[in-house]
Amino acid sequence: MGRGRAKAKQTKVARDLKYRTHETDLSALARELHGEADSSPDPVEDLDEWSDYTPRD
């Protein structure tokens, strides 16, 4: 029991996402598609201290 209210809410949210017009930040989309660098650091750089490590066999 209680599934009806949750399903109704999911249906409402799905309809809202499907039919409501959203303001799209086209400049942010263009930056993402063109691969321009962000000011945030890349999390892969934190792993570089282990890049020289190779286990012995």
C-alpha positions as a Markdown table, in Angstrom:
| # | Residue | x | y | z |
|---|---|---|---|---|
| 1 | Met | 0.0 | 0.0 | 0.0 |
| 2 | Gly | 1.0 | 3.6 | -0.5 |
| 3 | Arg | 2.4 | 3.0 | -4.0 |
| 4 | Gly | -0.3 | 5.2 | -5.5 |
| 5 | Arg | 0.9 | 8.5 | -4.1 |
| 6 | Ala | 4.5 | 7.8 | -5.1 |
| 7 | Lys | 3.5 | 6.7 | -8.6 |
| 8 | Ala | 1.4 | 9.8 | -9.0 |
| 9 | Lys | 4.3 | 12.0 | -8.0 |
| 10 | Gln | 6.6 | 10.3 | -10.4 |
| 11 | Thr | 4.1 | 10.7 | -13.2 |
| 12 | Lys | 3.7 | 14.4 | -12.4 |
| 13 | Val | 7.5 | 15.0 | -12.4 |
| 14 | Ala | 7.8 | 13.0 | -15.7 |
| 15 | Arg | 5.1 | 15.1 | -17.4 |
| 16 | Asp | 6.6 | 18.3 | -16.1 |
| 17 | Leu | 10.0 | 17.3 | -17.5 |
| 18 | Lys | 8.5 | 16.3 | -20.8 |
| 19 | Tyr | 6.2 | 19.2 | -21.5 |
| 20 | Arg | 7.5 | 22.3 | -19.6 |
| 21 | Thr | 9.8 | 24.6 | -21.5 |
| 22 | His | 13.2 | 25.0 | -19.8 |
| 23 | Glu | 15.6 | 27.8 | -20.0 |
| 24 | Thr | 18.7 | 26.4 | -21.6 |
| 25 | Asp | 22.1 | 27.9 | -21.0 |
| 26 | Leu | 23.4 | 27.6 | -24.5 |
| 27 | Ser | 26.8 | 29.2 | -23.8 |
| 28 | Ala | 27.5 | 26.5 | -21.1 |
| 29 | Leu | 26.4 | 23.8 | -23.5 |
| 30 | Ala | 28.7 | 25.2 | -26.2 |
| 31 | Arg | 31.6 | 25.3 | -23.8 |
| 32 | Glu | 30.9 | 21.7 | -22.8 |
| 33 | Leu | 30.6 | 20.5 | -26.4 |
| 34 | His | 33.8 | 22.3 | -27.6 |
| 35 | Gly | 35.8 | 21.0 | -24.6 |
| 36 | Glu | 36.9 | 24.3 | -23.2 |
| 37 | Ala | 38.7 | 23.9 | -19.9 |
| 38 | Asp | 36.9 | 24.7 | -16.7 |
| 39 | Ser | 38.5 | 26.5 | -13.8 |
| 40 | Ser | 37.8 | 23.4 | -11.6 |
| 41 | Pro | 40.8 | 21.0 | -11.2 |
| 42 | Asp | 40.7 | 17.6 | -12.9 |
| 43 | Pro | 40.2 | 14.8 | -10.3 |
| 44 | Val | 42.6 | 12.5 | -12.3 |
| 45 | Glu | 45.5 | 14.8 | -11.4 |
| 46 | Asp | 45.3 | 13.7 | -7.8 |
| 47 | Leu | 46.2 | 10.1 | -8.9 |
| 48 | Asp | 49.4 | 11.2 | -10.6 |
| 49 | Glu | 51.5 | 10.6 | -7.5 |
| 50 | Trp | 50.9 | 6.9 | -8.0 |
| 51 | Ser | 51.6 | 6.9 | -11.8 |
| 52 | Asp | 55.2 | 5.9 | -11.3 |
| 53 | Tyr | 54.4 | 3.0 | -9.0 |
| 54 | Thr | 54.6 | -0.5 | -10.6 |
| 55 | Pro | 54.3 | -3.6 | -8.4 |
| 56 | Arg | 57.0 | -6.2 | -8.5 |
| 57 | Asp | 56.2 | -9.6 | -9.8 |
